[in-house]
Amino acid sequence: MRQDAFLAAYGTAGSVKAACEAIDLSRSTVDSWNKGDVQGFRVRYGVAKDIFRDGLQDIAVNRVMQQKPGDNPVLLITLLNAHWPEKYRRDGQVATNEVKEMMVEWKKWARDNKKKGPKPSEVSETEEATKNAIDEVEKLLAKKSEPSDNAG
């Protein structure tokens, strides 16, 4: 069936255009399946999207596990936002001054260390500094999430 072929291609490619090209199908056909929910297309399309999303997550987690101290933490932060949103996702409130200051210092430290690069004898010291910085940020974020008496 054409829908099955499209959904399998979409689960791999993650793009309607790429999936249509892979099986020589017009986008208007996909649009009509979706609009009319032909043969339960919408639910099955949602499953195909989940399959693609899970594949992306597998790639991201694998890359995070391979990171070294000093690597760009954006992917790690993004995964923490997705999997532990109550702790790591921004809730739209302005961060406290302490957290802002910590992030400014961390960015400066990361920029300076990226330029220099650790010497072999400093690797364990760098790892320890990174762990301490992460611990401090977690403490500040935990304080931020607690109810505050002076909230305005």
C-alpha positions as a Python dict, from the first residue, in 0.01 Angstrom:
ca = {
    (1, 'M'): (0, 0, 0),
    (2, 'R'): (126, 352, -84),
    (3, 'Q'): (49, 491, 262),
    (4, 'D'): (261, 221, 425),
    (5, 'A'): (551, 295, 191),
    (6, 'F'): (523, 669, 256),
    (7, 'L'): (505, 624, 634),
    (8, 'A'): (807, 392, 634),
    (9, 'A'): (1004, 643, 426),
    (10, 'Y'): (894, 928, 653),
    (11, 'G'): (999, 736, 965),
    (12, 'T'): (1348, 720, 819),
    (13, 'A'): (1375, 1058, 644),
    (14, 'G'): (1168, 1278, 877),
    (15, 'S'): (1058, 1497, 589),
    (16, 'V'): (743, 1483, 375),
    (17, 'K'): (941, 1600, 73),
    (18, 'A'): (1212, 1336, 114),
    (19, 'A'): (960, 1059, 181),
    (20, 'C'): (755, 1156, -127),
    (21, 'E'): (1067, 1162, -343),
    (22, 'A'): (1178, 823, -208),
    (23, 'I'): (858, 652, -325),
    (24, 'D'): (767, 882, -617),
    (25, 'L'): (453, 1026, -458),
    (26, 'S'): (308, 1377, -481),
    (27, 'R'): (279, 1588, -171),
    (28, 'S'): (-82, 1665, -259),
    (29, 'T'): (-162, 1296, -214),
    (30, 'V'): (-19, 1306, 138),
    (31, 'D'): (-213, 1624, 210),
    (32, 'S'): (-539, 1462, 97),
    (33, 'W'): (-469, 1150, 309),
    (34, 'N'): (-410, 1375, 608),
    (35, 'K'): (-707, 1606, 545),
    (36, 'G'): (-953, 1320, 491),
    (37, 'D'): (-785, 1090, 744),
    (38, 'V'): (-792, 823, 475),
    (39, 'Q'): (-760, 478, 635),
    (40, 'G'): (-664, 631, 970),
    (41, 'F'): (-369, 817, 817),
    (42, 'R'): (-336, 1082, 1090),
    (43, 'V'): (-268, 835, 1369),
    (44, 'R'): (-27, 633, 1157),
    (45, 'Y'): (148, 955, 1046),
    (46, 'G'): (189, 1047, 1414),
    (47, 'V'): (351, 708, 1476),
    (48, 'A'): (592, 767, 1185),
    (49, 'K'): (682, 1106, 1334),
    (50, 'D'): (750, 937, 1670),
    (51, 'I'): (973, 680, 1500),
    (52, 'F'): (1177, 956, 1336),
    (53, 'R'): (1192, 1155, 1662),
    (54, 'D'): (1315, 847, 1851),
    (55, 'G'): (1589, 798, 1591),
    (56, 'L'): (1701, 1159, 1635),
    (57, 'Q'): (1707, 1113, 2011),
    (58, 'D'): (1922, 800, 1976),
    (59, 'I'): (2174, 996, 1769),
    (60, 'A'): (2173, 1287, 2016),
    (61, 'V'): (2218, 1066, 2322),
    (62, 'N'): (2502, 881, 2152),
    (63, 'R'): (2679, 1211, 2076),
    (64, 'V'): (2630, 1336, 2431),
    (65, 'M'): (2781, 1016, 2569),
    (66, 'Q'): (3087, 1070, 2350),
    (67, 'Q'): (3142, 1432, 2463),
    (68, 'K'): (3454, 1530, 2648),
    (69, 'P'): (3486, 1803, 2912),
    (70, 'G'): (3498, 2132, 2729),
    (71, 'D'): (3280, 2015, 2437),
    (72, 'N'): (2986, 2237, 2352),
    (73, 'P'): (2709, 2151, 2601),
    (74, 'V'): (2414, 2272, 2390),
    (75, 'L'): (2305, 1920, 2291),
    (76, 'L'): (2328, 1802, 2653),
    (77, 'I'): (2127, 2101, 2774),
    (78, 'T'): (1866, 2041, 2504),
    (79, 'L'): (1828, 1677, 2608),
    (80, 'L'): (1799, 1776, 2973),
    (81, 'N'): (1528, 2026, 2874),
    (82, 'A'): (1339, 1752, 2693),
    (83, 'H'): (1373, 1477, 2952),
    (84, 'W'): (1368, 1673, 3277),
    (85, 'P'): (1171, 1985, 3189),
    (86, 'E'): (1057, 2062, 3542),
    (87, 'K'): (1419, 2112, 3641),
    (88, 'Y'): (1599, 2236, 3330),
    (89, 'R'): (1350, 2394, 3090),
    (90, 'R'): (1306, 2768, 3106),
    (91, 'D'): (963, 2855, 3230),
    (92, 'G'): (959, 3205, 3090),
    (93, 'Q'): (1068, 3370, 3415),
    (94, 'V'): (1378, 3582, 3423),
    (95, 'A'): (1664, 3397, 3586),
    (96, 'T'): (1792, 3522, 3919),
    (97, 'N'): (2099, 3744, 3921),
    (98, 'E'): (2302, 3460, 4073),
    (99, 'V'): (2218, 3226, 3786),
    (100, 'K'): (2285, 3499, 3529),
    (101, 'E'): (2622, 3574, 3686),
    (102, 'M'): (2709, 3203, 3699),
    (103, 'M'): (2623, 3162, 3330),
    (104, 'V'): (2830, 3467, 3233),
    (105, 'E'): (3126, 3329, 3427),
    (106, 'W'): (3079, 2981, 3281),
    (107, 'K'): (3067, 3118, 2924),
    (108, 'K'): (3383, 3322, 2988),
    (109, 'W'): (3557, 3018, 3137),
    (110, 'A'): (3448, 2796, 2844),
    (111, 'R'): (3564, 3055, 2588),
    (112, 'D'): (3903, 3099, 2761),
    (113, 'N'): (3960, 2725, 2794),
    (114, 'K'): (3859, 2660, 2435),
    (115, 'K'): (4130, 2902, 2320),
    (116, 'K'): (4398, 2756, 2547),
    (117, 'G'): (4298, 2392, 2556),
    (118, 'P'): (4396, 2184, 2855),
    (119, 'K'): (4748, 2055, 2897),
    (120, 'P'): (4769, 1681, 2963),
    (121, 'S'): (4849, 1743, 3332),
    (122, 'E'): (4547, 1975, 3369),
    (123, 'V'): (4283, 1738, 3235),
    (124, 'S'): (4175, 1605, 3574),
    (125, 'E'): (4177, 1959, 3715),
    (126, 'T'): (3961, 2076, 3424),
    (127, 'E'): (3722, 1786, 3475),
    (128, 'E'): (3696, 1872, 3845),
    (129, 'A'): (3633, 2240, 3766),
    (130, 'T'): (3361, 2141, 3519),
    (131, 'K'): (3195, 1915, 3776),
    (132, 'N'): (3207, 2191, 4039),
    (133, 'A'): (3059, 2442, 3795),
    (134, 'I'): (2775, 2205, 3706),
    (135, 'D'): (2709, 2140, 4077),
    (136, 'E'): (2692, 2514, 4146),
    (137, 'V'): (2454, 2576, 3855),
    (138, 'E'): (2230, 2290, 3973),
    (139, 'K'): (2220, 2440, 4325),
    (140, 'L'): (2129, 2782, 4186),
    (141, 'L'): (1862, 2635, 3962),
    (142, 'A'): (1718, 2442, 4256),
    (143, 'K'): (1700, 2767, 4456),
    (144, 'K'): (1532, 2937, 4161),
    (145, 'S'): (1258, 2675, 4148),
    (146, 'E'): (1176, 2711, 4521),
    (147, 'P'): (896, 2953, 4616),
    (148, 'S'): (1035, 3293, 4707),
    (149, 'D'): (905, 3533, 4974),
    (150, 'N'): (1029, 3835, 4780),
    (151, 'A'): (875, 3739, 4445),
    (152, 'G'): (726, 4049, 4288),
}
